[in-house]
Amino acid sequence: MSDITIKITDREGIAHTLAAPTDMAMNLMEVVRSYELAPEGTIGVCGGMAMCASCQCYVLSQTELPEMSDDEEAMLSEAFDVKDNSRLGCQIQINPEMEGLEVQLAPES
């Protein structure tokens, strides 16, 4: 098993430093759900299809992330509380290069 360390600040402002597996094809939204950092039914509502923005987060670190897809960009253009550093957690696949990634979950909208 190959894990990286990432930091996720939940919607209540509590920072969690945790291990995220790079060998399970998980995305950031799935990591949040597996660690139960948001109440059930409030994150990943669409199942990770970039159709609801319930997994929106703010990227706080300078970690290199994949380019934003057209679907992700379109969803964020309609979402609430969007910032310049907003991304959808379901569209960020966890990989070894993301060691040290820091994000904050956007408010529930």
C-alpha positions in Angstrom: 0.0 0.0 0.0 1.3 3.4 -0.9 -0.1 6.4 1.0 0.5 10.1 0.9 -0.1 12.6 3.6 -2.7 15.3 2.9 -4.4 17.9 5.1 -8.2 18.5 4.9 -9.9 21.2 6.8 -13.6 20.3 7.4 -16.6 22.6 7.3 -16.2 23.4 11.0 -12.7 24.6 10.6 -11.0 21.5 12.0 -7.8 20.5 10.2 -7.2 16.7 9.7 -3.8 15.4 8.6 -4.4 11.9 7.2 -3.1 9.2 4.9 -4.6 8.9 1.5 -4.0 5.7 -0.6 -2.5 6.2 -4.0 -3.1 2.6 -5.1 -6.9 2.4 -4.8 -8.0 4.8 -7.6 -9.7 7.1 -5.0 -10.5 10.7 -5.6 -10.4 13.4 -2.9 -14.2 13.3 -2.4 -14.0 9.6 -1.6 -11.2 10.2 0.9 -13.3 12.8 2.6 -16.2 10.3 2.8 -14.0 7.4 4.0 -12.7 9.5 6.9 -16.3 10.8 7.6 -15.2 14.5 7.4 -18.6 15.6 6.3 -22.1 14.4 7.4 -23.5 11.5 5.3 -25.5 12.9 2.3 -23.7 16.3 2.2 -20.7 15.4 0.1 -20.6 13.5 -3.2 -24.3 13.7 -3.7 -24.1 13.0 -7.4 -21.7 10.1 -6.9 -18.7 11.8 -8.2 -20.0 12.8 -11.7 -19.2 16.6 -11.4 -22.9 17.3 -11.4 -23.6 18.8 -8.0 -20.6 20.7 -6.5 -21.3 19.2 -3.0 -17.6 18.2 -2.9 -16.3 21.6 -3.7 -13.1 22.5 -1.9 -10.5 25.2 -1.8 -6.9 24.2 -2.7 -4.7 25.9 -0.1 -1.3 24.4 -1.1 0.7 24.8 -4.3 0.4 21.2 -5.1 0.3 20.4 -8.8 -3.2 19.2 -9.8 -4.6 17.9 -13.1 -6.2 20.4 -15.4 -9.8 21.2 -14.8 -12.1 19.4 -17.2 -14.9 21.2 -19.1 -17.5 19.5 -16.9 -15.8 20.6 -13.7 -15.5 24.1 -14.9 -19.1 24.2 -16.0 -20.3 22.9 -12.6 -18.2 25.4 -10.7 -19.6 28.2 -12.8 -23.0 27.4 -11.4 -22.0 26.6 -7.8 -22.1 28.8 -4.7 -19.1 30.1 -2.6 -16.7 29.6 -5.6 -13.2 31.1 -5.3 -10.3 31.2 -7.6 -8.8 28.1 -5.9 -12.1 26.1 -6.0 -12.0 22.5 -7.3 -14.4 19.6 -7.2 -13.0 16.8 -5.0 -14.5 14.1 -7.1 -12.4 15.3 -10.0 -9.0 15.1 -8.2 -7.6 11.6 -8.4 -5.2 10.8 -5.6 -1.7 10.1 -6.8 1.8 10.1 -5.3 2.6 13.6 -6.7 0.0 15.1 -4.4 2.0 14.5 -1.2 1.3 17.5 1.1 -1.9 18.5 -0.6 -3.9 20.9 1.6 -7.6 21.7 1.0 -10.5 23.2 2.9 -14.1 21.9 2.3 -16.4 24.6 0.9 -19.5 25.5 3.0 -22.5 23.2 2.4 -24.9 25.0 0.0 
